[in-house]
Amino acid sequence: MTAMQSLAEAPVTATLDGAAMPRFQDGTINMQELLRQLAESIANEIMDAEADQMCGEGNSRNGYRERKLSTCVGTLTLRVPKLRQGTFFPEDLLTRYQRTDRALVAAVAEMYSTGTSTRKVERVARKMGVERLSKDQVSAIAHELDTDVEELLSRDLGDVGTPYLWLDATYVKCRREGRVASTAVVTAIGCDEHGWRHVLGVSVVDTESYDSWLSFLRSVRARGVRGVRLVTSDAHEGLRRAIQETFQGAAWQRCVVHLMRDCAREARSQQLKRRVYRIVAPVFRAKDADQVRVMYHLACEMLGECCPRAARVFEEAEPDALAYLDLPQPHWKRLRTNNVQERTNREIKRRSRVVQVFPSEEALTRLVGAIMCEQDEEWAESRYFSEDRMAELSEDRPEPSPPSEERGRELLLVARQAIEASLALADRMEAA
């Protein structure tokens, strides 16, 4: 018997005493609010019962995440249970990820009103039903989305520590002050001390500068972000300065994917670019800290022989490119790159192509905010790091000591074999 059937056959226990009854100012009972409260209570009981059925041996409940649901009796605040293992989502009560399409509808409708739409956008708009929407409907959509985004970007972040932080920007065309301009969308994503990812901040700025990054990071910090151990980003100079001033004491990890691109950019031919990639890439696949450092130094030497300019970039980046080695080894793969941000940026780009040029900063903020709201809800269903993995952050780790001479020779031999194997594979692929 399902939880829904059990509750349906049982008598309704969600009753309110006379003093707690919702009433109008004249003392009469507010029937609509009463129905809303009863519907909210019953829906939450159903979800609790279904989540309890999924909790067997080795699994348990792990708090709630709130979702809003608009109904004919008002807006219900649903408390969706979270599980320590696996996920729970009430498919029969809620539909996933609705905001972004509505944000696109609002943006396209605004383009109609400003006369900036193109034939392609008009075709998309017709498929989405924009031509059948009134101004009042579009206004209601925009208001609801703006409320959701504001709630996401104003929530308190100080309940738990946030040891890991990823920062990045992507560019979208937007109409500003009567002209079309490339506009930076900056985002901050964090992982808390329990292993859950969260959207910490989103902002639309004129340009990706030191001042704009500093203002953005200060606003994130003011909402309670604390305990930051490592910040991962690209090597934008203004961003680096802003990180140092805002999160003093935190290490900065230079995204190794961006670093490899920066090195390859110094090569003068496509063939040399591929060789640079093949020399550098194996360094960050090693799973031993001493091995990584030995491979890094060997890669610098090999780059110096074929592309000295790339070698200089790689050598100067060493302290920041290897910052992740000071943290637990199982965390390395997800800390040394900005992939969590790259995936989010790709979704922003994919969605923004429909509109092409946003009619205003408000429309752009609404769409990006809707995407981040959906992303935040998706992340609430599964941890990025397990609790056991995050517990390793508080464990005492011995200070690293240089390897012995014999161990150093072994590491160097393994490093040379790994890089030469990577180059040989590249040569075979080119020959084929």
N, C-alpha and C positions, 0 to 999 in steps of 0.2 A: 504494500500500500504506500503510495507516495505521500509526501508531506502535505501537498495540496488537498488530497482526498481526506487525509486525517483531519485537517482543519475544517474542511467542508462538512464532515459528519459530526464534528464536535460542536457543542453550543458556543456561541460567541461570548467570550469573556471580556472583550475590550469595552467596558462600560465606564461611564463618567458619573461621579456623584453630583448632586445638585449644585454644590458650591463650585465645582470645576467646570460646569456647563458653560460653553461660550455664549455670551449674551450681548445684545445690543445695549446702548446706553439707557434705553427705557426699561431694561430688565427682562425683555422677552428673549427667548432662546434663539440664537443664530443657527438655524438649521443647516445652512450650507457649510459653515465652519465646523459644526458638529459632525456632519458627514465626511468632511475632509479629514478631521482628526481620526475618525473611526477607520476610514479607508487607509490612512497612513499607518495606523497601528496594526491593522490586519495584514497589510502587505509586508510590514517588517517582521511580523510573527511568522508568516509563510517562509520568508527568506531565512530566518533563524532556524526553522525546522528543517528546511532543505539542506542548509549548511551543516547542521548537526548530523544528518544522515550520512554526509560525506566524510565525517570525522570518525575514522575507525582507529585501529591500533597504529600507533606511530604518527598520527596526524591530530591536529587540534586547531581551534579557532585562534585568530590573531588580529582582533580588533575589527574596525569597520572603515569603509570609505563612503562618503555621502554622495548621492546623486539626486538631482531634481527631476521630477516627473510632472508635466502639466496634464491635468485632467479636467473633466467637466465640473468638478467640485472645488477646484483650486490646485495649487502647486503642492505636491507631496514631497517631503524630504525623506528619501529612502536611505536606510542604513544597510549597505551591501556588505555582508560578512567577508572577511579575508581569512584565508587558510595559511597555515605554516608550510604546507606542501600542496602543490596543485593549485587550481584556481576555481573560483565559484562566480558565476554570473547568471542572474535571473533572466534568461532569454524570454520567458513568457511575460515578464513585466516591463523590461527595458529593451530598447534597440541600441546597438553600439554605434558610436561614431557618427552622430547626425549633424554635428555643428558645422563642419567644414562646407558641406554642400549648401547649407543655409547662408553661410558667409559669402560664398560665391554668388548666390542669388542676390544678396543685398548689394554686393559690389557691382554686378552687372546692371542691376536696376538703377544704381546711382550713375553709372555710365550713360544709360539712356537719358537720364534727366539732365546731364551736363553736355550731351551731344558728342561724346568722345568715343562711342562704340564703333567697332568695325564690323564688316560683314561676317567675319568668322565668329566674333563674339555674339553677334545677333543670332547666328545659327545655334550656338551653344545655349544662348538664353532661351530660345524657343523650346529646345529640348528640356530645359529645366523649368519651363512654365513661367518664366519671368513676365511674358506678355500678358499673363492672366492675373498678375498681382497688382493690387491697388497700392497707392502710396501709404495708406494706413497699415496694410499688411507688411510691406517692406519695413516701415518704421518699427512695427512690433518685433519683426525678426531681428533687426539691428539692435533694438533695446535689450532683448533677451540674450543675444550673444555678448553684447557689451557687459551685461551684468555678470555672465559666466567668466569672461576674461578678467574683469575687475576683481572678482572673487579669487581667481587663481593668482593674480599678481599682487594681491594685498594680504594674503594669508600670512599668519605668523610662522616663521621658519626656525624659531628658537627652541622648539620642544626637544629636539635631539641634535647631536652634533652632525656636521657634514664634512667628513674627512677628505672627500674627493670632489673636485669641481672641474667641469669642462666648459670652455668658453669659445665662441666662434661668431663669425658674422657672415651673412650672405647678402647679395645685392639684387634688388628688384626695381624695375622701372615704376616710377610714381609721379603723378602730376603735383608739382610744388610751386606755389606762387605763380601760377599761370604758365609753367613750362614743365616739360618732361625731364626728369633727372634720375640718375641711378642713385637709389636710396639704400642705405645699410640697415639691415635687420639684425640686431645683436641679441644673442640668447645665452642664458646660463643654465646649465644642467648640473645637478648635484646628486651624490649618492650618500645617504645618511649612514649612521653608525650601525644600523640594523641591516644594511644591504639593499635598501629600496631606492630607486631613482626617482627624482622629482624635478619638475620644471621650476627653477628658482626665479627667473626673470626673462622678460621679453621687452625690447624697445626698438622703435623706429627712429633713426638718427640721420642727420644730414650727411655725415661722413664718418668713417671709422678712424677717429682721431684719439689722441691721449685724453683730451677734455671730455669727449663723449663717453669713452670707456670708463674714465674715472667717475663721472656722474652716475653711470649705470651701475658700476660695482658698489659704489657707496649706497645706492638705494637698496641693492640686494643685501648688503651688510647690515643696513639699518633695520631690516625686517627680521634679524636674529640669527643669520648664518654665523656659525661659530665652529671652532675645532678643525679648521681647514688644514690638512696636511700636505696636499699636493694639488696644484692647478695645472691642467693640461690645455695647451692652446698652440696656435702657430706663433711665428716669431715676429709678429707685428710690434714694432718698437713702442708705439703708444700704449698698446695693450700690456706689454711687459712692465712698463713703468707704472701703469695703473694697478696691476696685480701686486707689485712690490709695496706700493703705498697703502693699498686697501687690506691686503691679507699678509701683514708682516709676520714673518716666521714660517710661512708656508713655502714649500719648495715649488719651483716652476719646472714642469716637464715640457720640453719642446716636442711637439708631435713628430714622431720619427717618419711618418709618411710625408709630411710637409718638408722635413729635412732632406729626404731622398730626392724629392722634386727639386729642391733648391740646389742640390749638388748636380743633378742631371742638367739643370738649366745652364750650368757653367760649361757644359760640353758643346763643341762646335758642330758636331754632326750627329745624325740619328744613331749611327753605329756606335759612336763613343758614348752617347747617352745610355744606350742599352748596356754597354760594358760597365758604366758607373753604377747603374742599378744593380747589376749582377754582383758587383764587389760589395756594395753596401748592404743589400737585403739580408744575407745570411747572418750578419752581426746580430740582428735583433730577434733572430729565431732561436738563439742559444738559450738554454735554461739554467745555466750556472753563471753567477755574477762574475767570477774570475774569468770564465771562458768568454763572456761578453766583452770584458775590458781588453783581453788579449786580442780578440778578433777585431775590435775597434781600432787598436793601434796598428795591426797588420793591414787593415783596410786603408788607413791613412797613408801608409807606405806605398801600397799598390796604386792608390789613386794618384799619389805624387809622381809615379812613373808614367801614367797615361794622361792625366788631367790635373795639373798642379792647382788650378783655380778651384776645382771641386775639392781637392785635398785640403785647401785652406779653410773652406766653408765647413767641412766635416770635422777638422781638427779643432777649430774654434768652438764648435757646438758641443764638444764632449761633455762638459759638466752638466749641461741642461738636458742633453739627449739621453743621459744615463741616470737621471734623477730617480727613475722608477726602481732602480736596483736597491735602493735603501728601504724598500717596502716589501711585504711578504711576496715570495715568488709566485704563488698562485694568482696574485693580483696583476702581475706584470702585463699580461696580454691586453688587458682592458685599460691600463693606465698610460701606456707608452704612445698611444695614438688618440686622435680625436674622432674616432669612428662613430661614437654615439652622437656627436654633433653632425658629422657628415651625413648620416642617414636622415636626420631631421631636416637638414638643409635641402637634401634631395626632394623630400616631400613638399617643402615650401616652394621649391622651384617648379615641381610638377603641377602643383595646384595653381600657382601664379601664372603659368603659361595660358590658362584659359582666359584670364582677364587681359593679359599682355601688358597694359599700362593701367595702373590703379588710379582711379579718379581723385583720390585724396589719401592723406596719411591715415585718416580714421578708418577708411576701408581696408587699407593694407594691414593696419594693426588688428583690425577685427578678424581678418582671414588668418594671419599668423597666430593670433591668440587662440582662435578656434582649433587650429592644428595642434597647438601645444596643449590645449585642454584635453583633446582626444588622446594625445600621446601620454599625458600624465595619467589618465585613467587606465590606459593599456599597461603602463609600467606598474600600476598598483596591483596587478594580478600576478606578478612574478618578480622575485628578487633578482637583482643583478649580481650580488654576491650572497652566498649563504651566511647564516649567522655564525657558523663555525669559522668560515673564512674571515669574516669581519672581526671575530674575536682574536685572530692572530695579530691584529694591529696593537693590541695591548700587551702582547707577550714580549718579554725581554729577549733581545737578540744580541749575540756576541758581536763585538766590534770586529769588522773585517780586517784580516791581516794579510800581507802579501804572500803569495804562494812560494813554496820552496823552489830552489833552482831546478830540481828534477821535475817538480810539478809544472813549473813554468815552461820547460821544454815540451812536456806532453801537451799542454794547452796550446802552445804555438803550432805543434804538428797538426793537431786536430783542426785548429783555425785555418791553417793553410789548405788542408784537404777540403774543408767545407767550402771555402771561397773558390778554389780551383775547380771543384765539382760544379759549382754554380756557373762559372765561366764556360766550362766544357759543355754543359747543357745548353747554354745560350748559343755556342758555336754550332752544335748539332742541329738546333732548331733553325738557325739561319741557313745552314747548308741544305736542310730539307726543303 
